[in-house]
Amino acid sequence: MKKPNEKKLFGPYERFVRQLKKTVKEAFLPLMVAGFDELNVIQVKRKTEVMYAKLERFDREAYRELVEHAWEWAMDLVEEDEKLNAETFVSSYLNGYDPVTQYVFTREVDRKRMRLNEAIMTAKEYQDHGMLEAAVKKAMNLWFTQSKQYAIDLTLTTLETAYSKAGEEWWMWNTIMDGRECVICGERNMRIYPKSEYPPREHYGCRCYPTPVRKP
């Protein structure tokens, strides 16, 4: 079995995060600097619907590319040539429950939009631009965090799906030891588990990934 190349696996994810930061900032900035005369209920609803739809499209396209990359990386590792419909895989995942975020992506998009709408209208009621700016910044950070997390979850779930397809029954836990790892993840590094006992990821931002190994 080939030696895994960690940098190659996460290279596209790192590029996605850099582009995501720019995309999210550009999307939310117009709301942050808008005058209250531009923000009646109908205008806010229309602006946020367009904005969140655009952000979701950006995420979905990026996720498809991340899944394609992770699948190829995993197939190369196990020396198999199975195929995967990345678009279907992403759609199915985003419509299902994520055990790390503990919600369903497609439902959360609307919830985040409606919470922002309410916060904007509250800021308008009090004519408080500081309140408006804080609300938009909070919504921006929440979207950024969510988008990053789903990028990680989709990448790692793709690996797990690939190994299962290839019939790999023993997986090693690989912790990225860059000084940001938690105590639990640090202790799990290089441990080998039967597939059925492989531990779940414990927290947001966990980039620990499995690799298949021969039975110990």
ChimeraX attribute file (.defattr): number of C-alpha atoms within 10 A of each C-alpha:
attribute: neighborCount
match mode: 1-to-1
recipient: residues
	/A:1	10
	/A:2	9
	/A:3	8
	/A:4	15
	/A:5	10
	/A:6	12
	/A:7	10
	/A:8	12
	/A:9	20
	/A:10	17
	/A:11	12
	/A:12	16
	/A:13	22
	/A:14	14
	/A:15	10
	/A:16	19
	/A:17	16
	/A:18	10
	/A:19	13
	/A:20	20
	/A:21	16
	/A:22	10
	/A:23	15
	/A:24	19
	/A:25	14
	/A:26	11
	/A:27	17
	/A:28	17
	/A:29	14
	/A:30	12
	/A:31	22
	/A:32	18
	/A:33	12
	/A:34	13
	/A:35	13
	/A:36	17
	/A:37	8
	/A:38	11
	/A:39	17
	/A:40	12
	/A:41	12
	/A:42	9
	/A:43	12
	/A:44	18
	/A:45	17
	/A:46	10
	/A:47	14
	/A:48	20
	/A:49	16
	/A:50	12
	/A:51	16
	/A:52	19
	/A:53	14
	/A:54	13
	/A:55	18
	/A:56	16
	/A:57	11
	/A:58	16
	/A:59	18
	/A:60	18
	/A:61	12
	/A:62	19
	/A:63	26
	/A:64	21
	/A:65	19
	/A:66	25
	/A:67	25
	/A:68	19
	/A:69	21
	/A:70	24
	/A:71	27
	/A:72	21
	/A:73	20
	/A:74	24
	/A:75	19
	/A:76	14
	/A:77	18
	/A:78	20
	/A:79	13
	/A:80	14
	/A:81	12
	/A:82	11
	/A:83	11
	/A:84	15
	/A:85	10
	/A:86	18
	/A:87	16
	/A:88	10
	/A:89	17
	/A:90	21
	/A:91	15
	/A:92	11
	/A:93	18
	/A:94	17
	/A:95	13
	/A:96	14
	/A:97	14
	/A:98	15
	/A:99	13
	/A:100	16
	/A:101	14
	/A:102	8
	/A:103	14
	/A:104	15
	/A:105	21
	/A:106	15
	/A:107	12
	/A:108	13
	/A:109	17
	/A:110	15
	/A:111	12
	/A:112	16
	/A:113	19
	/A:114	15
	/A:115	12
	/A:116	21
	/A:117	20
	/A:118	15
	/A:119	18
	/A:120	26
	/A:121	17
	/A:122	15
	/A:123	18
	/A:124	18
	/A:125	10
	/A:126	10
	/A:127	13
	/A:128	13
	/A:129	17
	/A:130	10
	/A:131	17
	/A:132	25
	/A:133	18
	/A:134	15
	/A:135	21
	/A:136	21
	/A:137	17
	/A:138	13
	/A:139	18
	/A:140	20
	/A:141	14
	/A:142	12
	/A:143	21
	/A:144	18
	/A:145	15
	/A:146	17
	/A:147	25
	/A:148	19
	/A:149	19
	/A:150	23
	/A:151	23
	/A:152	22
	/A:153	23
	/A:154	21
	/A:155	25
	/A:156	22
	/A:157	18
	/A:158	25
	/A:159	23
	/A:160	21
	/A:161	14
	/A:162	24
	/A:163	24
	/A:164	14
	/A:165	12
	/A:166	17
	/A:167	12
	/A:168	18
	/A:169	15
	/A:170	21
	/A:171	24
	/A:172	20
	/A:173	21
	/A:174	19
	/A:175	21
	/A:176	16
	/A:177	12
	/A:178	6
	/A:179	7
	/A:180	10
	/A:181	16
	/A:182	13
	/A:183	8
	/A:184	11
	/A:185	20
	/A:186	17
	/A:187	12
	/A:188	15
	/A:189	16
	/A:190	15
	/A:191	13
	/A:192	21
	/A:193	19
	/A:194	16
	/A:195	18
	/A:196	9
	/A:197	10
	/A:198	15
	/A:199	11
	/A:200	8
	/A:201	17
	/A:202	13
	/A:203	13
	/A:204	15
	/A:205	18
	/A:206	19
	/A:207	19
	/A:208	19
	/A:209	21
	/A:210	24
	/A:211	20
	/A:212	27
	/A:213	16
	/A:214	11
	/A:215	11
	/A:216	7
